C-alpha cells in the first residue's frame, strides 16, 4: 500500500459557503460520475463535516475526534451506548492491582501492513503521555505502558484509576504504527487500524478515505468516503437538501424544520453550552463580576429564541444527557454576592468570543451580549472559525468564551471533563480557574471505584465549580445529524460524539 500523503491547501480558511460547496459537487464524486468509486462493493459516501482540521490531524487534539467519527482510528477499547468499555484492539483485560492493568491484544494489523503488537501499543500510549500539550484525557492521570510478552501490554498509573478501560477508548489514545511517528509530528494517515484509511487531506477543505481491506473487523460496506469540511451550517444543510452529500454533520436548528423529518435525526446529548469566564485576569477576575454575569443570563430566552425548543434549559454542568446527574445534584457552594448594575457599568469593555462552526453559537452570543449589556457590561464580540480561536481561548485572551462542550467525551464519565476544564493543571481550562477546593473535589471523585459514590462526588465538584462562577451554563443541546433515512444506512447517532461513520454506513 502506498504511503498516504497530507497535502496542505493554500486556500484561506475564511472561504465563502458557496466556494466550499464546489468540492461537495465535484471532488466528492469519488472519481466517477455516479459516485460509485473505482473499487467495487458499493457507492462511496459523501460526508460534510463542521470542523476543519485544526492541528493537521494530530491525534492529541480535537482532530482525533474527527478521525474517530470517520472510522479511521481505534484504541485498545471502545464504548457502548451506556459508556461501558468494550473490546477493540484489546480482546480482554484485567486489573492486577489498584495501579496496574494487563490488556491482551487481538490479532490485527495496521493500515500499512505492520502488526499491532505490544511494542506499537507501548509506543503510542507513551507518546501520548509525553505529548505537549497533553491530551485532555490525560490531564488528571499519568500512565506508563510496557510489554511483558508478545501478546499483552501492562499499563500502570501514578494513582488508582478505576476508569482506565474507558479512558483508553478516547480518540487521543489511538494506537498507530511506527511510521506515524517519523518526521517530528504524529501522522495517522495510513498508520491507523480503523475500517477506513486516511488517504489524503487537502488542508482545511477536504479529505479522502479509502476502505481498509485488511481491517480486523468486518469489511466496510462503502469503498471509501469523500469528506468536505464546511463551517457554514446553512451550506451543510443545503448540500444535504440538494443531495450533494449523503451525510451532513450537525444540521443547524434553523434548518431542521426546512429539511423535513426524513433528513433530520435529533437525539439526546451530553453537551452543555456554557459561558466560560476568565477567572485569572480582566473584569471577571473579580468573583462579584462573575456573579453579576451569571445573574444576567436567561437560559429560557436562549432555548426559545435560538434553539426553537430543541434544547433544554440550563440545569448545571451536566444536563439531561447525563441522566443520573439530576438526582445527585447539590446547590452551588460559596458563591460571591453579585455586583450591582452601577458597579458593573464602571468596568471596561469585555471581549465575548465564540465560533462559527456551530451555527447557533453566534446567535447565542448576540443574545448573551444583550443580556450582559442590560446588566451594565460593555461588550465587544469576536466570532471566527474555531481553528482560529482555540489557542487564544486556551491562553486566556478572552474575557468570556461561549463553547459547546460534551461532558462525557473524554472517558464517558464527567470526571475527566471536570479535571481538564476546571482544575489548576487542566489542559482545557478556558476559564483559567485554579481553586484548590475544586481540585480536591475532582481528585476525590477520580479516586472512587464505586460508580454511585463517584457520581455523588462529581456533583459535589460541580457545586464547587458553579459556586466559583467559572462557567455559566447556558443550555443543554440536542444533537441533529442529517441524512436521508430512506437511502443511507448505518449512521451512528452517538451522544458522546465519537462515532458517526462506521463500517456499516452505506448508501442503499
Secondary structure, DSSP 8 states (H G I E B T S, - for coil): ----EEE---S-S---HHHHHHHHHTGGGTTSTTS--SSSSS--EEEEESS--SSTT-TTSTHHHHHHHTT----SEEE-TTS-EEESSEEEEEEEETTEEEEEE-S-B-TTS-B--HHHHHHHHHHHHH-SS--GGGTT--EEEE-SSSSEEEEEESS--TTHHHHTTSGGG----GGGG-TTS---TTTS-SSEEEEEEETTTEEEEEE-TT-SSS--SSSEEEEEE---HHHHHHHHHTTS-SEESS--HHHHHHH-TTTEEEE---EEEEEEE-SSSSGGGSHHHHHHHHHH--HHHHHHHTSTT-EEE--SSS-TTSTTHHHH-----S------HHHHHTS--EEEEEESSSHHHHHHHHHHHHHHHHHT--EEEEEE-GGGTHHHHHTT-SSEEEEEEETTTTTSSHHHHHHHHHSTT-TT-TT----HHHHHHHHHHHH--SHHHHHHHHHHHHHHHHHHTSEEEEEEE-EEEEE-TTTEE-----TTSS-SS-TT-EE-
